[in-house]
Amino acid sequence: MKQWMKKSLAACLALVMCLTLAACGGKEGETPAEESVNVRVAALKGPTAMGMVKLMSDYAPVEEALEDKENVVTAGGGNTYEFTLAASADEVSPKLMQGELDIACVPANLASVLYNRTDGGIVTLAVNTLGVLYIVENGNSVQSMADLAGRTIVASGKGSTPEYALRYLLTENGIDPDTGVTIDWKSEHSECVASLASGAATIAMLPQPFVTVAQTQLPDLRVALDLTEEWDALDNGSALLTGVVVARADFVKEHPAAVSDFLEQYSASVDWVNANTAEAAELIGGYDIVDATVAEKALPYCNIVCVTGTEMMDMLSGYLSVLWEQDAESVGGGMPNDDFYYGA
């Protein structure tokens, strides 16, 4: 009996040792799983945030978000996510450069500016918004870019994509943006809508979904010019882009699995938003990005995408080249190197 117990005990110990060694050793060359990461993400209230709402809601339903909707903390899977919704890029840039954010959705040209300011400390993960800029008018006098000569345009986005796109298009159509037209810059798109609603302005440059917001208040407001079409008409070999997703280079290097996981989920979120307009609009309204009714009408015109890798590099570098030729400071003084483009 004792001999049988000794043999049994020896066999058990041998089995335990084998299992322990197998668990510790793993397969040859296998990389240990990355620990859970808290990913801090920021997006602007507009198309960039609209494409992200499914990702946000997958981890925390709208009703569980903080009441002010400004900081939505979510958790799930292997990582946790902390989302910040901002009104302007000025709120996002300092936090990104100071390491208070890991990933952010910013205007396309600003990504290059931040790359140069941080000596290569910013990486672009994806193009997330194509052209969404429009000239709207309370009237019928603007039928072409030439009709803007001598007029006053209210706009928001000075120092970022809207300003540089408008200046480029005016210049290419023979209008000096400094002397041939008056551009009244506002701090937020909502201020432009307010100016139109009050009658203080009749012409504005607005992105979606703010075009739709303005049209709900002013039924006679019309889209006079689609600036994406005006850009394409120049046939300059580039496309008008609005926004990109960037990350701190250090974060990408330290947490490659977290970055890959984010991109996979973000891409799926964009696909879902584009395919499920009504449901997406409810989430967009719930997160107080824009009203749900407005979002449902605007989504088909928001050009929300998730373009990565070589295609992203080709699109973005072409766009930045056009801006650089016009004004080097619009991209931070110089064109980014290849390390600016993640996965290209």
N, C-alpha and C positions, 0 to 999 in steps of 0.2 A: 504493500500500500504506500509506504513512504517512498519507495523507489519510483512508483508511478507518479506520485505527487512531484518528486524532484524533476522527473522527465517533463512533466506537464509544465512546471514552472519555468524550466529552461527553454522550452519551446515558446512559451508566451513571451519571455524576455527577448528571445531572438526575433519574434514577430514584431514586437514593439520597437526594437532597435532598427529593424528594416524599414518600418513605416516612418520612423523619425528621420532616418537618413534620406529616405525618398522625399519626404516633405521639405527637408532643409536643402537638399541638393537641387531638386528640380531638374528640368532638362538642360542639357549643356547649351550654354549661350543664351539662356532665357533671361530677359531683363526683369527685375523685380517690379511689381506694380507700383505706380506712382501713388503717393498718399493723397488723401482728399485735399483739395485746394479751394480756398475761398476766392472766387473770381469776381472782381469789382468791375462792373460794366456801366458805361454811360451812353445815352442816346439823346438826340435832340427831339423835341416834341414836333413830329412831322413824319415824313416817310421813313426815316431811319428807325424811329421807334415803332412805327406801325408794322414794319416787317418782323419785329422781334416779339410781338405780343403773344404768339403761341408758345414760344420758348418760356416766356415769363409765366404764362398761365399753366403750363405743364407742371411747374413746381409749386406754385401757390395760386389758387383761384383768386380772382379779382376781389372777392369779398374778404379775403384774408390779408390783403395788402394794407399797408399803413393808410390811415384816413386821408392824409394830404397827398397821396399818390406820388410824392417826390422820391422817396427811397423805398424800393420794394425789395425786401430780403426774401430770397427763396432758397430752398434746400431740397436736394434729391439726388439720386444716383450716387456717384462717388464724390461729387463736388458740391459746393454751395455757391450760390450766385447772389450778388448784391447789385441791384439795378438802380441807377440814378437817371431820372428824366429831367433834362435841362431845357430852358427856353432859348439859350443861345450858346454858340461855341465858346464864347468868352468865359463861360462858367466851367467848361470842360478842360480847356487847354492847360491852365495852371495846375490842375489836379493831376493831369496825366504826366506832365513834366516833373512834378514833385513826387511821383510815385504813389499818389493817393488813389489812382485808378490803374487798372491793368489793361482794359480793352475799352475803346470808345468809337462811336460813330461820329465822324467829323466831315466838314466840307472837303472835297477832293484836293483842292490846292493847299489847304491848311495842313494836310498830312505831310506834304513836302516841306512846308515851312517848319513844322515841328521836327522833322527829320534833320534839317539843317541846323536848327537851334540846339538840338541835343547831340550833335556830332554823330548821327546815325543811331540814336537811341530809340527810334520809332520804326516800326515795321508795318506795312500795309498787308492786311489779311485778305481783304475782298473789296470789290466794288459793290456797293449795295443800293445805289440809286442812280439811274440814268437822268436824262434831262426832264426837269419838272417845272421849268420857268416859263412864265407867260406874261405878255403885256395885255392888261385888261383896260377897258375904257367905258366910261359912262357917256356914250355918244357913238358917232360913226365916222369920225374924221381920220382915224388911224387905220390905214389899209396896208401899209408897208413900213419898213424901217425908215425910209426916207421921210415919212410923214411925222416922225418924232422930232425932226429938226425944229428948234425954237420952242419946243414944248417943255412942260415941267412934268417929271416922272417921280412919284414917291416910291421908295424902295427900301428894303432892309437887306442886310448882309454885306455892309461895307467892309472891305478887307478880306473877303472870302469869295467863293464861287460866283454868287450873284453879281457882285461888282465887276469882277474881271470878265465874266461872260458878256455883260451888258456893254462894257467899254470896248471889248473886242468887236462885238457885232456892230456897234455904232461906227467905230473907226473903219471897219471893212466896208461899210455902206456910205462912206464919205462924210460922216458927221463927227466933228471933234467933240469927244465926251466932256471936255472941260469948258469949251466956249460955245459949242453949237446946240447945247441942250442943258436944261437945269435938272439935276438929280437931287431930290430932297431925301436925304438918308434918315431913316427911322431906326430905332434900336431893335424893334421886333416887328414881325410881319403883321401882328394884330394891330399895331399902330397904323399901318398902311390901310388896313381894312377900315379902321375908324375914320381916317381922313377921307376915304371914299364915301363912307356912310354919311358923314357930316356935310359933304359938299365942298370941303376944303381942297379936294383934289379930284380930278376927273380921269387921270391916267396913272396906272401903277404897274410895277413889275412885281408879280407874286408867284410863289411856287404853289403847287398843290400840296396839301389840301386847302390852303388858304384862299385859292381862287373860288372853290366851292363855298367856303365860309362866306366870302364876300357876296357871292351870287344869291345866297339865301337871304341876305339883308337887302340886296339891291337887285331885284328881278331883271332890271333892264341892263345890268352890267354884262358886257360881252367880252369874249376872248378875242382880242384884236390880232395878236401875233403869237404863234407858238415858237419860242426861241430855239427849241430843238430843231424844228424845220428850217428856221433861218440859218442856223449853224450848218446843217447838212447841205443847204443850198450853196454854201461857199466852197464845198468840195475840197476841203483842206487836208483830207486824209485822217481826220480825227473825229471823235464823237464828243458831244457835250455831256459831261458827267456832273453829277451833283454831290454825291457822298460816297465815302469809303469807310471800312472798318479798319482801325489801326490797333496796335498793341505795343506795349513797351518791349523793346528788344530783349531786355533782361528777363522779363516774364516769359517770353517765348522760349528763351534758352533754358530757363530753369524748370519750366512746366510744359514741355512739348505735348504731352498727352492731354493736358487740360485744354490747350489751344486747339488741338485736333478735335476734341470732343465738342468744344464750343462751336467750331465751324460746322461740324456735322449737324448739330442741333439747330444752329441758326439757319442753315440752308433749308432744313426741313420746315422750319417756322415760316420762312419766306414762301416756300412752295404752298404751304397750307393757307397762308393769308391770301395769296393770289387766286387760289382755287375755291376758297370759301368766303366770299365777300361779305355776306350778311353776318355770319358768325364772327368773322374777324372784326367787323365794324362794332359789334357789341363789346368785344374785348377792348378795342381802341377807346370807345366811349367810357368803359369801366375804369380804365387807367387814366382817364382825364387828359388824353392826348388831344383829341378833338371830339366833338359831338358824334355819336354813333350814326345819326342820319347823314351828317356831312361826310363821315368816313366812308359809308357805303357808296355814296355817289362819286366820291373822289378816288377811291382805290384803283379803278381801272385806268386812271390817268397818272398814277404816281410812279410808274416805272420802277417798282421795287424789284430788285434782283439780288443774286448772290453769285458773283463771278469771281473765280479764284484762279490761281496758278498762272500759266503762260498767257492765257486769254486776258486775265486781269492786268498783267504787266503790259501787254500790247495796248490795251485800251487806255490805261492810266498814263503810261509814258507818252503816248501820242497827244493826249489832252494837255499834259503838263508842258510838253514841248511848244505847243501853240501859245500857252500863257507865258512861258519863259522868253520866247521871241518878242512878245509884246512888252513885257515888263518882268525882268529877272526877279524883282522883289516879290512878285506875286507867288513865286514858288520857293521863296526863302533865299534867293540869291544864286542858286545853282540847281542843276538837275540832280536828282538822287542817283546813287549807285545801285547796282543790281541787288545789293543786300536789303534794299528798301522793299522789295517785292517778295513776300512770303510764298514759298512753294513754286517759284517760277524757274 
